[in-house]
Structures are given as C-alpha cells and as structure tokens.
Amino acid sequence: MIDEEITAPIGESKSYFAYEGDVPFKISLSNTGTESFLYKIRNVDKETKVVNGVLKSNESFEKVFEGFPKGAYVLTYVVEEEEPPSDIKLKVKVELLY
C-alpha cells in the first residue's frame, strides 16, 4: 500500500493509504538519517487515532494493527530541527497481512 523513502524538508510531510478492513495491516517506520521526527497515524474519515510517537536517529517502529475501521488513513511526519538538513530520510511501509 505504501513503500517509500521520504527525504522531506524540515516541517510536515504526509502519506495516505486506503484500508478496506477485515485483514490486519502492518506499519513500519524507520529513521535512517534524521536526528528525530514526530509521527502520527490516524483515520481521516472517523478521526480515529491509530498511534503517535517520536523516532530518534536509527530507531524503528513496527506494529500490526487489527480491528480498525475501513477508510482513508494519513501518516504525518514532522521534522522540527535538523543539521544538516540534507540528512533527512524516513522509510515508510504499510502492508496488508493476508
């Protein structure tokens, strides 16, 4: 559903995916070159928060989610400060588990 590397500028970036329900999905985030970034995942239609947190340099987050409503979801990433800015890299993957 999503498999990308983000080289975002300082500030906010977003990725979107549609979830049809019934099967679990896995979200993997990896901070591969940023001092830290905030992340938030939520359902756009129902304003349901899935998860949020902070990843420091070289940290990863991976979790399987079940029982969430179908609809549009948004992953928001916020990089507040960075030196040098050219090192900003985030790996994002969202996949269905059948």
Short mmCIF file of the C-alpha atoms (twelve columns), coordinates in Angstrom:
data_MODEL
# 
_entry.id   MODEL 
# 
loop_
_atom_site.group_PDB 
_atom_site.id 
_atom_site.type_symbol 
_atom_site.label_atom_id 
_atom_site.label_alt_id 
_atom_site.label_comp_id 
_atom_site.label_asym_id 
_atom_site.label_seq_id 
_atom_site.Cartn_x 
_atom_site.Cartn_y 
_atom_site.Cartn_z 
_atom_site.pdbx_PDB_model_num 
ATOM 1  C CA . MET A 1  0.000   0.000   0.000  1 
ATOM 2  C CA . ILE A 2  2.901   2.356   0.827  1 
ATOM 3  C CA . ASP A 3  6.602   1.668   0.356  1 
ATOM 4  C CA . GLU A 4  8.629   4.841   0.090  1 
ATOM 5  C CA . GLU A 5  11.628  6.743   1.325  1 
ATOM 6  C CA . ILE A 6  10.932  10.321  2.272  1 
ATOM 7  C CA . THR A 7  13.620  12.966  2.052  1 
ATOM 8  C CA . ALA A 8  11.357  15.642  3.447  1 
ATOM 9  C CA . PRO A 9  12.292  19.194  4.250  1 
ATOM 10 C CA . ILE A 10 12.023  20.489  7.783  1 
ATOM 11 C CA . GLY A 11 8.324   20.699  8.570  1 
ATOM 12 C CA . GLU A 12 5.403   18.378  7.930  1 
ATOM 13 C CA . SER A 13 5.007   15.659  5.302  1 
ATOM 14 C CA . LYS A 14 2.107   13.248  4.774  1 
ATOM 15 C CA . SER A 15 1.400   9.872   3.171  1 
ATOM 16 C CA . TYR A 16 -2.064  8.451   2.606  1 
ATOM 17 C CA . PHE A 17 -3.478  4.955   2.209  1 
ATOM 18 C CA . ALA A 18 -6.938  3.404   1.888  1 
ATOM 19 C CA . TYR A 19 -7.836  0.456   4.092  1 
ATOM 20 C CA . GLU A 20 -10.707 -1.867  3.108  1 
ATOM 21 C CA . GLY A 21 -10.974 -3.555  6.524  1 
ATOM 22 C CA . ASP A 22 -11.168 -7.242  7.512  1 
ATOM 23 C CA . VAL A 23 -7.434  -8.068  7.339  1 
ATOM 24 C CA . PRO A 24 -4.652  -6.814  9.631  1 
ATOM 25 C CA . PHE A 25 -2.176  -4.257  8.341  1 
ATOM 26 C CA . LYS A 26 1.417   -3.612  9.368  1 
ATOM 27 C CA . ILE A 27 3.051   -0.205  9.576  1 
ATOM 28 C CA . SER A 28 6.842   0.065   9.565  1 
ATOM 29 C CA . LEU A 29 8.685   3.365   10.064 1 
ATOM 30 C CA . SER A 30 12.448  3.712   10.097 1 
ATOM 31 C CA . ASN A 31 14.502  6.816   10.840 1 
ATOM 32 C CA . THR A 32 17.550  6.392   8.604  1 
ATOM 33 C CA . GLY A 33 19.150  9.816   8.754  1 
ATOM 34 C CA . THR A 34 17.268  12.318  10.883 1 
ATOM 35 C CA . GLU A 35 18.009  13.385  14.464 1 
ATOM 36 C CA . SER A 36 14.365  12.807  15.380 1 
ATOM 37 C CA . PHE A 37 10.889  13.139  13.952 1 
ATOM 38 C CA . LEU A 38 7.350   13.022  15.260 1 
ATOM 39 C CA . TYR A 39 4.870   10.679  13.610 1 
ATOM 40 C CA . LYS A 40 1.103   10.329  13.826 1 
ATOM 41 C CA . ILE A 41 -1.205  7.858   12.116 1 
ATOM 42 C CA . ARG A 42 -4.977  8.413   12.044 1 
ATOM 43 C CA . ASN A 43 -8.155  7.562   10.183 1 
ATOM 44 C CA . VAL A 44 -9.202  10.621  8.169  1 
ATOM 45 C CA . ASP A 45 -12.908 9.706   7.935  1 
ATOM 46 C CA . LYS A 46 -13.574 8.934   11.594 1 
ATOM 47 C CA . GLU A 47 -10.744 10.968  13.186 1 
ATOM 48 C CA . THR A 48 -9.569  7.771   14.903 1 
ATOM 49 C CA . LYS A 49 -6.004  7.998   16.192 1 
ATOM 50 C CA . VAL A 50 -4.047  4.830   15.466 1 
ATOM 51 C CA . VAL A 51 -0.688  5.678   17.033 1 
ATOM 52 C CA . ASN A 52 1.784   8.520   17.504 1 
ATOM 53 C CA . GLY A 53 5.311   8.920   18.847 1 
ATOM 54 C CA . VAL A 54 8.870   10.066  18.216 1 
ATOM 55 C CA . LEU A 55 11.671  8.187   16.469 1 
ATOM 56 C CA . LYS A 56 15.244  9.191   17.258 1 
ATOM 57 C CA . SER A 57 18.131  8.613   14.850 1 
ATOM 58 C CA . ASN A 58 18.360  4.978   13.648 1 
ATOM 59 C CA . GLU A 59 15.238  3.896   15.565 1 
ATOM 60 C CA . SER A 60 12.382  1.936   14.007 1 
ATOM 61 C CA . PHE A 61 8.715   1.333   14.733 1 
ATOM 62 C CA . GLU A 62 6.805   -1.696  13.506 1 
ATOM 63 C CA . LYS A 63 3.358   -2.850  14.578 1 
ATOM 64 C CA . VAL A 64 0.479   -4.954  13.286 1 
ATOM 65 C CA . PHE A 65 -2.982  -3.389  13.615 1 
ATOM 66 C CA . GLU A 66 -6.306  -5.250  13.648 1 
ATOM 67 C CA . GLY A 67 -9.916  -4.219  14.000 1 
ATOM 68 C CA . PHE A 68 -9.633  -0.700  12.628 1 
ATOM 69 C CA . PRO A 69 -12.446 0.753   10.527 1 
ATOM 70 C CA . LYS A 70 -12.106 0.848   6.774  1 
ATOM 71 C CA . GLY A 71 -11.438 4.206   5.180  1 
ATOM 72 C CA . ALA A 72 -8.683  6.673   4.397  1 
ATOM 73 C CA . TYR A 73 -5.678  6.896   6.697  1 
ATOM 74 C CA . VAL A 74 -2.949  9.509   6.903  1 
ATOM 75 C CA . LEU A 75 0.601   9.204   8.212  1 
ATOM 76 C CA . THR A 76 2.020   12.565  9.259  1 
ATOM 77 C CA . TYR A 77 5.740   13.133  9.831  1 
ATOM 78 C CA . VAL A 78 7.142   16.276  11.390 1 
ATOM 79 C CA . VAL A 79 10.841  17.172  11.394 1 
ATOM 80 C CA . GLU A 80 11.373  20.148  13.692 1 
ATOM 81 C CA . GLU A 81 15.126  20.757  13.563 1 
ATOM 82 C CA . GLU A 82 17.941  19.196  11.651 1 
ATOM 83 C CA . GLU A 83 21.635  19.688  10.992 1 
ATOM 84 C CA . PRO A 84 22.463  19.351  8.186  1 
ATOM 85 C CA . PRO A 85 19.027  19.346  6.529  1 
ATOM 86 C CA . SER A 86 20.276  17.142  3.699  1 
ATOM 87 C CA . ASP A 87 20.346  14.123  6.048  1 
ATOM 88 C CA . ILE A 88 16.569  13.859  6.410  1 
ATOM 89 C CA . LYS A 89 15.497  10.317  5.463  1 
ATOM 90 C CA . LEU A 90 12.497  8.326   6.632  1 
ATOM 91 C CA . LYS A 91 11.455  4.897   5.350  1 
ATOM 92 C CA . VAL A 92 7.726   4.186   5.442  1 
ATOM 93 C CA . LYS A 93 5.957   0.924   4.657  1 
ATOM 94 C CA . VAL A 94 2.305   -0.047  5.070  1 
ATOM 95 C CA . GLU A 95 1.268   -3.536  4.011  1 
ATOM 96 C CA . LEU A 96 -1.765  -5.799  4.326  1 
ATOM 97 C CA . LEU A 97 -1.236  -9.148  6.070  1 
ATOM 98 C CA . TYR A 98 -3.305  -11.906 4.473  1 
# 
